[in-house]
Amino acid sequence: MRTDFLRVADALAAIDKIDQYVGSGQAAFRENELIQVWILYHLAVVGEALRAMSDEFQAAHPSINWQGWTGLRNIVVHQYFRIHPERIWDTVETDLPELKRYLSMIPKDE
């Protein structure tokens, strides 16, 4: 069974994968389908890792938008025709760095 900390590590690893291509910029994201798929896949991993956190962990970290990240994961995995590239880019550029900072501050032994 994966612990909450391992799930934090999973989310951070997926965010690092996304970061590899965010530096290419929004134009590259819009024009390159492989970058889009890469980012969407890793956003799904982030959402799945957060979805699987224990109720206690979620309650201890109310600053995380648990419902928002799980909802994004559900759209990417199940409702892909509802994906809006502009919104995805905004999430990657605005919300993801904040999540990364927050998750990075969680003690490993929590």
Backbone as JSON, one array per atom type, in Angstrom:
{
  "sequence": "MRTDFLRVADALAAIDKIDQYVGSGQAAFRENELIQVWILYHLAVVGEALRAMSDEFQAAHPSINWQGWTGLRNIVVHQYFRIHPERIWDTVETDLPELKRYLSMIPKDE",
  "N": [[0.84, -1.19, 0.0], [0.55, 2.18, -0.84], [1.9, 4.92, 0.82], [0.83, 8.13, 2.1], [2.95, 9.91, 1.89], [4.49, 8.73, -0.15], [2.73, 9.12, -2.22], [2.76, 11.9, -2.33], [5.37, 12.16, -3.25], [5.04, 10.93, -5.75], [3.33, 12.78, -7.01], [4.98, 15.06, -7.03], [7.07, 14.13, -8.64], [5.73, 13.83, -11.07], [5.04, 16.48, -11.54], [7.58, 17.54, -11.89], [8.18, 16.3, -14.31], [6.36, 17.57, -16.0], [7.35, 20.15, -15.81], [9.6, 19.96, -17.4], [8.81, 20.6, -19.96], [7.31, 22.91, -19.82], [8.89, 25.14, -19.89], [9.32, 25.48, -22.56], [7.33, 27.04, -23.44], [4.08, 28.59, -24.07], [3.34, 28.68, -26.77], [4.7, 26.51, -27.92], [3.42, 24.48, -26.53], [0.79, 24.74, -27.54], [1.22, 24.14, -30.23], [2.49, 21.66, -30.41], [1.57, 18.47, -30.36], [2.6, 16.26, -29.0], [3.8, 17.4, -26.73], [1.51, 18.4, -25.51], [0.11, 16.01, -24.9], [1.98, 14.79, -23.21], [2.02, 16.6, -21.03], [-0.69, 16.52, -20.24], [-0.95, 13.8, -19.53], [0.79, 13.66, -17.32], [-0.45, 15.5, -15.63], [-2.73, 14.04, -15.08], [-1.57, 12.01, -13.56], [-0.7, 13.51, -11.34], [-3.22, 14.33, -10.37], [-4.34, 11.82, -9.77], [-2.6, 10.88, -7.78], [-3.13, 12.76, -5.78], [-5.85, 12.32, -5.41], [-5.86, 9.84, -4.21], [-4.95, 10.24, -1.66], [-5.09, 9.91, 1.91], [-8.01, 10.52, 3.93], [-7.37, 11.78, 6.31], [-4.91, 12.99, 5.75], [-5.68, 14.78, 3.75], [-7.4, 16.4, 5.25], [-5.56, 17.53, 6.95], [-4.24, 19.24, 5.31], [-5.65, 21.65, 4.21], [-5.19, 23.7, 2.42], [-4.71, 22.78, -0.09], [-6.36, 22.37, -3.15], [-8.22, 19.99, -3.25], [-10.54, 18.91, -4.47], [-10.56, 20.31, -6.89], [-8.17, 19.44, -8.18], [-8.67, 16.71, -8.36], [-10.94, 16.8, -9.93], [-9.86, 17.86, -12.3], [-8.21, 15.73, -13.03], [-10.19, 13.8, -13.53], [-11.46, 14.9, -15.76], [-9.35, 14.88, -17.64], [-8.87, 12.14, -17.84], [-11.38, 10.89, -18.28], [-13.18, 12.61, -19.6], [-12.17, 13.74, -21.96], [-12.91, 15.27, -24.15], [-13.71, 17.6, -23.14], [-11.53, 19.06, -22.57], [-9.77, 22.06, -22.44], [-7.27, 23.65, -24.03], [-6.29, 26.21, -23.34], [-7.09, 26.57, -20.7], [-5.78, 24.44, -19.51], [-3.12, 25.21, -19.89], [-3.11, 27.53, -18.35], [-3.55, 26.43, -15.82], [-1.22, 24.9, -15.55], [0.71, 26.89, -15.6], [-0.02, 28.63, -13.53], [-1.39, 27.37, -11.25], [-0.06, 24.94, -10.81], [2.71, 25.47, -10.06], [2.28, 26.55, -7.52], [1.12, 24.4, -6.17], [3.28, 22.63, -6.3], [5.2, 23.99, -4.71], [3.88, 23.9, -2.24], [3.56, 21.1, -1.77], [6.23, 20.39, -1.69], [7.06, 21.38, 0.72], [6.03, 19.72, 2.63], [6.76, 17.67, 5.34], [8.83, 14.75, 5.13], [8.33, 12.7, 6.85], [5.72, 12.84, 7.62]],
  "CA": [[0.0, 0.0, 0.0], [1.32, 3.42, -0.93], [1.66, 5.89, 1.89], [0.57, 9.5, 1.62], [4.2, 10.53, 1.48], [4.85, 8.22, -1.48], [1.85, 9.79, -3.18], [3.32, 13.24, -2.49], [6.53, 11.99, -4.12], [4.51, 10.67, -7.1], [2.84, 14.05, -7.56], [6.13, 15.93, -7.29], [7.8, 13.59, -9.8], [4.94, 14.16, -12.26], [5.18, 17.92, -11.75], [8.91, 17.73, -12.48], [8.09, 15.9, -15.73], [5.67, 18.67, -16.68], [8.28, 21.29, -15.85], [10.57, 19.77, -18.48], [8.31, 21.18, -21.21], [6.68, 24.21, -19.61], [9.87, 26.15, -20.3], [9.24, 25.67, -24.02], [6.36, 28.12, -23.65], [2.7, 28.3, -24.46], [3.25, 28.43, -28.22], [5.12, 25.12, -28.14], [2.33, 23.64, -26.01], [-0.33, 24.79, -28.49], [1.58, 23.62, -31.55], [3.09, 20.34, -30.38], [0.65, 17.51, -29.75], [3.33, 15.41, -28.06], [3.93, 18.14, -25.47], [0.18, 18.43, -24.91], [-0.18, 14.69, -24.34], [2.92, 14.62, -22.09], [1.55, 17.4, -19.9], [-1.98, 15.99, -19.79], [-0.71, 12.53, -18.84], [1.37, 13.9, -16.0], [-1.49, 16.12, -14.82], [-3.56, 12.94, -14.6], [-0.81, 11.36, -12.48], [-0.81, 14.4, -10.18], [-4.59, 14.22, -9.86], [-4.54, 10.48, -9.19], [-1.85, 10.83, -6.52], [-3.86, 13.56, -4.79], [-7.13, 11.65, -5.18], [-5.65, 8.66, -3.38], [-4.48, 10.6, -0.31], [-6.02, 9.56, 2.98], [-8.87, 11.61, 4.41], [-6.64, 12.48, 7.36], [-3.91, 13.83, 5.09], [-6.4, 15.87, 3.1], [-7.89, 17.31, 6.29], [-4.4, 18.22, 7.53], [-3.72, 20.17, 4.3], [-6.81, 22.26, 3.55], [-4.77, 24.68, 1.4], [-4.72, 22.12, -1.4], [-7.68, 22.28, -3.76], [-8.36, 18.55, -3.52], [-11.63, 18.69, -5.42], [-10.15, 20.85, -8.19], [-7.17, 18.57, -8.81], [-9.34, 15.45, -8.71], [-11.8, 17.11, -11.07], [-9.02, 17.96, -13.5], [-7.83, 14.36, -13.37], [-11.36, 13.13, -14.12], [-11.66, 15.43, -17.12], [-8.26, 14.4, -18.51], [-8.96, 10.69, -18.03], [-12.7, 10.4, -18.7], [-13.99, 13.55, -20.38], [-11.13, 14.44, -22.7], [-13.46, 16.22, -25.13], [-13.94, 18.85, -22.41], [-10.24, 19.69, -22.3], [-9.52, 23.33, -23.12], [-5.83, 23.89, -23.92], [-5.98, 27.47, -22.65], [-7.26, 26.33, -19.26], [-4.69, 23.55, -19.09], [-1.9, 26.01, -19.81], [-3.26, 28.41, -17.2], [-3.35, 25.58, -14.64], [0.19, 24.54, -15.51], [1.51, 28.08, -15.35], [-0.43, 29.34, -12.32], [-1.74, 26.52, -10.12], [0.9, 23.86, -10.58], [3.86, 25.9, -9.25], [1.83, 26.72, -6.14], [0.99, 23.05, -5.62], [4.63, 22.09, -6.13], [5.78, 24.63, -3.52], [3.21, 23.4, -1.04], [3.92, 19.69, -1.57], [7.67, 20.32, -1.38], [7.25, 21.77, 2.11], [5.49, 18.7, 3.53], [7.85, 16.82, 5.86], [8.84, 13.39, 4.6], [7.86, 11.72, 7.86], [4.36, 13.17, 8.05]],
  "C": [[0.88, 1.24, 0.0], [0.92, 4.35, 0.2], [1.34, 7.25, 1.27], [1.86, 10.16, 1.17], [4.66, 10.03, 0.12], [3.98, 8.85, -2.56], [2.29, 11.24, -3.4], [4.51, 13.17, -3.45], [6.1, 11.72, -5.56], [4.07, 11.97, -7.76], [4.0, 14.97, -7.91], [6.94, 15.44, -8.5], [7.05, 13.92, -11.09], [5.04, 15.65, -12.58], [6.55, 18.22, -12.36], [8.92, 17.35, -13.96], [7.41, 16.99, -16.54], [6.61, 19.85, -16.86], [9.3, 21.17, -16.97], [10.13, 20.47, -19.77], [7.62, 22.52, -21.05], [7.61, 25.33, -20.07], [9.87, 26.4, -21.79], [8.22, 26.73, -24.38], [5.01, 27.66, -24.15], [2.57, 28.0, -25.94], [3.64, 26.99, -28.54], [4.04, 24.15, -27.65], [1.17, 23.6, -27.01], [-0.02, 24.06, -29.79], [2.06, 22.17, -31.56], [2.21, 19.36, -29.61], [1.36, 16.6, -28.74], [3.52, 16.11, -26.71], [2.58, 18.2, -24.77], [-0.12, 17.1, -24.21], [0.72, 14.43, -23.13], [2.4, 15.34, -20.84], [0.24, 16.86, -19.37], [-1.8, 14.68, -19.03], [-0.19, 12.78, -17.42], [0.43, 14.68, -15.08], [-2.44, 15.06, -14.27], [-2.88, 12.19, -13.46], [-0.88, 12.19, -11.21], [-2.19, 14.25, -9.55], [-4.86, 12.89, -9.2], [-3.81, 10.35, -7.85], [-2.6, 11.6, -5.43], [-5.2, 12.91, -4.44], [-7.0, 10.52, -4.17], [-5.16, 8.97, -1.96], [-5.55, 10.24, 0.72], [-6.85, 10.79, 3.37], [-8.15, 12.43, 5.47], [-5.61, 13.44, 6.77], [-4.58, 15.03, 4.44], [-6.89, 16.89, 4.13], [-6.75, 18.12, 6.89], [-3.83, 19.27, 6.58], [-4.86, 20.82, 3.52], [-6.45, 23.3, 2.49], [-4.77, 24.08, -0.01], [-6.15, 22.02, -1.9], [-7.91, 20.83, -4.21], [-9.4, 18.28, -4.59], [-11.25, 19.18, -6.83], [-9.17, 19.94, -8.91], [-7.78, 17.24, -9.2], [-10.26, 15.66, -9.9], [-11.03, 17.22, -12.36], [-8.6, 16.58, -13.96], [-8.99, 13.64, -14.06], [-11.63, 13.61, -15.54], [-10.6, 14.88, -18.06], [-8.45, 12.92, -18.83], [-10.28, 10.25, -18.66], [-13.47, 11.32, -19.64], [-13.09, 14.41, -21.26], [-11.65, 15.39, -23.76], [-13.79, 17.56, -24.47], [-12.64, 19.59, -22.1], [-10.11, 20.97, -23.13], [-8.04, 23.67, -22.95], [-5.47, 25.17, -23.17], [-6.07, 27.3, -21.14], [-6.15, 25.43, -18.72], [-3.42, 24.36, -18.92], [-1.95, 26.94, -18.59], [-3.03, 27.63, -15.9], [-1.87, 25.25, -14.47], [1.05, 25.73, -15.1], [1.21, 28.73, -13.99], [-0.59, 28.42, -11.11], [-0.69, 25.47, -9.79], [2.12, 24.31, -9.79], [3.49, 26.07, -7.77], [1.69, 25.36, -5.46], [2.36, 22.45, -5.36], [5.3, 22.68, -4.89], [5.18, 24.05, -2.24], [3.62, 21.96, -0.75], [5.39, 19.54, -1.17], [7.95, 20.65, 0.08], [6.74, 20.73, 3.11], [6.63, 17.81, 4.02], [7.71, 15.38, 5.39], [8.27, 12.38, 5.6], [6.43, 12.0, 8.32], [3.45, 12.0, 7.87]]
}
